[in-house]
Every structure is written in structure tokens, then in C-alpha cells.
């Protein structure tokens, strides 16, 4: 039986101006069921006891595993270029304020 390879298909990805701006997140929470992974991207502000979910992404288990591999690959490339990322060992901590009064 002859092995016929499908030609690579090109995918056109549309990126709107609003989405291209991105959303800052400094915390992620992940949950899963037997059929999906739910990743909530959260913005935690210093001195504010309440955090807001800024984006929720839902993916299949297969896609979650591919995402993990892609992140691992990109982190390795980043560290090769810019040095090791110090992940610390605990959740991020923030100062009570952003600086001295009147500082921009």
C-alpha cells in the first residue's frame, strides 16, 4: 500500500486590532474534566483583595498537551537567549503600593 502524504495546508489567521493589544495576566488557574481543560487568566492587582478573570480559554486534552509542549519549547529558547528564568517557589507577592506618593 502506497503512503500518500497530504500537502501542508496553510491557515490564514485573522488578528483584530483589539485582540492584538493583548490582555495582561499575572495569574492562571487551571481546571479540567474528562473532555476539556479550562484555563482562567487573572489579573491580580497589588493591595486589592479581589482579582478579576480577564480571559477564559477552553481546550481539549490533546490541545492542552500540545500547548504544554509548545510552552516548554519556547521557554527553553527564551532561556537560551536571555538566561534562566527564576520561577521562585511560591505565589507572586506584591508591595502594598506601587511606590512613593506622587510617583508616576
MIPA-504829 format. One record per residue (C-alpha): residue in one letter; y, z, x; residue number from 0. Coordinates in Angstrom, 3 decimals, padded with zeros to 6 digits. Layout:
# MIPA-504829
<code: A&v: Y&w: Z&u: X&pos: NUM> $
...
END
This chain:
# MIPA-504829
<code: X&v: 000.000&w: 000.000&u: 000.000&pos: 0> $
<code: X&v: 003.379&w: -001.018&u: 001.386&pos: 1> $
<code: X&v: 006.026&w: 001.699&u: 001.713&pos: 2> $
<code: X&v: 009.257&w: 000.321&u: 000.260&pos: 3> $
<code: X&v: 012.361&w: 002.248&u: 001.199&pos: 4> $
<code: X&v: 015.193&w: 002.403&u: -001.279&pos: 5> $
<code: X&v: 018.531&w: 001.340&u: 000.229&pos: 6> $
<code: X&v: 021.019&w: 004.184&u: 000.586&pos: 7> $
<code: X&v: 023.319&w: 004.295&u: -002.406&pos: 8> $
<code: X&v: 026.975&w: 005.018&u: -001.826&pos: 9> $
<code: X&v: 028.542&w: 007.593&u: -004.120&pos: 10> $
<code: X&v: 032.249&w: 007.422&u: -004.878&pos: 11> $
<code: X&v: 033.558&w: 010.970&u: -005.181&pos: 12> $
<code: X&v: 036.830&w: 011.443&u: -007.030&pos: 13> $
<code: X&v: 039.035&w: 014.339&u: -005.928&pos: 14> $
<code: X&v: 042.020&w: 015.107&u: -008.131&pos: 15> $
<code: X&v: 045.229&w: 016.456&u: -006.604&pos: 16> $
<code: X&v: 044.758&w: 019.797&u: -008.376&pos: 17> $
<code: X&v: 041.203&w: 020.273&u: -007.107&pos: 18> $
<code: X&v: 042.169&w: 019.090&u: -003.605&pos: 19> $
<code: X&v: 044.546&w: 022.066&u: -003.314&pos: 20> $
<code: X&v: 041.539&w: 024.395&u: -003.443&pos: 21> $
<code: X&v: 041.255&w: 027.964&u: -004.623&pos: 22> $
<code: X&v: 041.332&w: 030.869&u: -002.167&pos: 23> $
<code: X&v: 038.418&w: 033.276&u: -002.421&pos: 24> $
<code: X&v: 037.583&w: 036.222&u: -000.177&pos: 25> $
<code: X&v: 034.524&w: 037.487&u: -002.034&pos: 26> $
<code: X&v: 031.496&w: 035.839&u: -003.611&pos: 27> $
<code: X&v: 028.879&w: 037.317&u: -005.919&pos: 28> $
<code: X&v: 025.585&w: 035.549&u: -006.496&pos: 29> $
<code: X&v: 023.075&w: 035.973&u: -009.322&pos: 30> $
<code: X&v: 020.036&w: 033.921&u: -010.250&pos: 31> $
<code: X&v: 017.463&w: 033.235&u: -012.919&pos: 32> $
<code: X&v: 014.282&w: 031.214&u: -012.653&pos: 33> $
<code: X&v: 016.235&w: 027.989&u: -013.223&pos: 34> $
<code: X&v: 019.694&w: 028.441&u: -011.674&pos: 35> $
<code: X&v: 021.922&w: 030.235&u: -009.201&pos: 36> $
<code: X&v: 025.362&w: 031.398&u: -010.334&pos: 37> $
<code: X&v: 027.996&w: 031.815&u: -007.619&pos: 38> $
<code: X&v: 031.238&w: 033.532&u: -008.618&pos: 39> $
<code: X&v: 034.130&w: 033.086&u: -006.187&pos: 40> $
<code: X&v: 036.514&w: 036.030&u: -006.451&pos: 41> $
<code: X&v: 039.974&w: 036.797&u: -005.105&pos: 42> $
<code: X&v: 040.354&w: 040.440&u: -004.139&pos: 43> $
<code: X&v: 043.963&w: 041.492&u: -003.523&pos: 44> $
<code: X&v: 044.958&w: 044.472&u: -001.349&pos: 45> $
<code: X&v: 045.829&w: 047.586&u: -003.314&pos: 46> $
<code: X&v: 044.724&w: 046.060&u: -006.631&pos: 47> $
<code: X&v: 041.626&w: 047.695&u: -008.128&pos: 48> $
<code: X&v: 040.850&w: 044.693&u: -010.343&pos: 49> $
<code: X&v: 039.596&w: 041.383&u: -008.942&pos: 50> $
<code: X&v: 039.518&w: 038.019&u: -010.721&pos: 51> $
<code: X&v: 036.780&w: 035.418&u: -010.700&pos: 52> $
<code: X&v: 038.623&w: 032.252&u: -009.688&pos: 53> $
<code: X&v: 035.698&w: 029.842&u: -009.950&pos: 54> $
<code: X&v: 032.064&w: 029.877&u: -011.069&pos: 55> $
<code: X&v: 029.594&w: 027.356&u: -009.702&pos: 56> $
<code: X&v: 026.120&w: 026.992&u: -011.216&pos: 57> $
<code: X&v: 023.431&w: 025.151&u: -009.230&pos: 58> $
<code: X&v: 019.691&w: 024.546&u: -009.358&pos: 59> $
<code: X&v: 017.419&w: 026.458&u: -006.942&pos: 60> $
<code: X&v: 016.823&w: 023.231&u: -004.967&pos: 61> $
<code: X&v: 020.559&w: 022.654&u: -004.608&pos: 62> $
<code: X&v: 021.135&w: 026.313&u: -003.637&pos: 63> $
<code: X&v: 018.632&w: 025.909&u: -000.795&pos: 64> $
<code: X&v: 020.306&w: 022.673&u: 000.374&pos: 65> $
<code: X&v: 023.695&w: 024.422&u: 000.194&pos: 66> $
<code: X&v: 022.350&w: 027.254&u: 002.360&pos: 67> $
<code: X&v: 021.103&w: 024.753&u: 004.953&pos: 68> $
<code: X&v: 024.427&w: 022.864&u: 004.916&pos: 69> $
<code: X&v: 026.407&w: 026.107&u: 005.370&pos: 70> $
<code: X&v: 024.131&w: 027.175&u: 008.235&pos: 71> $
<code: X&v: 024.595&w: 023.791&u: 009.939&pos: 72> $
<code: X&v: 028.383&w: 023.892&u: 009.519&pos: 73> $
<code: X&v: 028.638&w: 027.481&u: 010.772&pos: 74> $
<code: X&v: 026.655&w: 026.537&u: 013.882&pos: 75> $
<code: X&v: 029.000&w: 023.591&u: 014.504&pos: 76> $
<code: X&v: 032.072&w: 025.784&u: 013.918&pos: 77> $
<code: X&v: 030.820&w: 028.430&u: 016.361&pos: 78> $
<code: X&v: 030.032&w: 025.767&u: 018.967&pos: 79> $
<code: X&v: 033.653&w: 024.598&u: 018.752&pos: 80> $
<code: X&v: 035.572&w: 027.836&u: 018.160&pos: 81> $
<code: X&v: 033.311&w: 030.716&u: 019.219&pos: 82> $
<code: X&v: 031.118&w: 033.196&u: 017.415&pos: 83> $
<code: X&v: 032.219&w: 034.428&u: 014.001&pos: 84> $
<code: X&v: 032.334&w: 038.223&u: 013.917&pos: 85> $
<code: X&v: 030.892&w: 038.942&u: 010.484&pos: 86> $
<code: X&v: 031.192&w: 042.718&u: 010.881&pos: 87> $
<code: X&v: 028.672&w: 044.753&u: 008.991&pos: 88> $
<code: X&v: 030.465&w: 045.832&u: 005.863&pos: 89> $
<code: X&v: 032.506&w: 044.554&u: 002.973&pos: 90> $
<code: X&v: 036.046&w: 043.451&u: 003.828&pos: 91> $
<code: X&v: 038.717&w: 046.150&u: 003.823&pos: 92> $
<code: X&v: 042.396&w: 045.601&u: 003.190&pos: 93> $
<code: X&v: 045.502&w: 047.638&u: 004.052&pos: 94> $
<code: X&v: 047.346&w: 049.278&u: 001.171&pos: 95> $
<code: X&v: 050.307&w: 046.922&u: 001.639&pos: 96> $
<code: X&v: 050.942&w: 043.584&u: 003.308&pos: 97> $
<code: X&v: 053.457&w: 045.023&u: 005.798&pos: 98> $
<code: X&v: 056.697&w: 046.909&u: 006.029&pos: 99> $
<code: X&v: 059.190&w: 046.740&u: 003.130&pos: 100> $
<code: X&v: 061.319&w: 043.623&u: 003.209&pos: 101> $
<code: X&v: 058.881&w: 041.673&u: 005.383&pos: 102> $
<code: X&v: 058.077&w: 038.190&u: 004.141&pos: 103> $
END
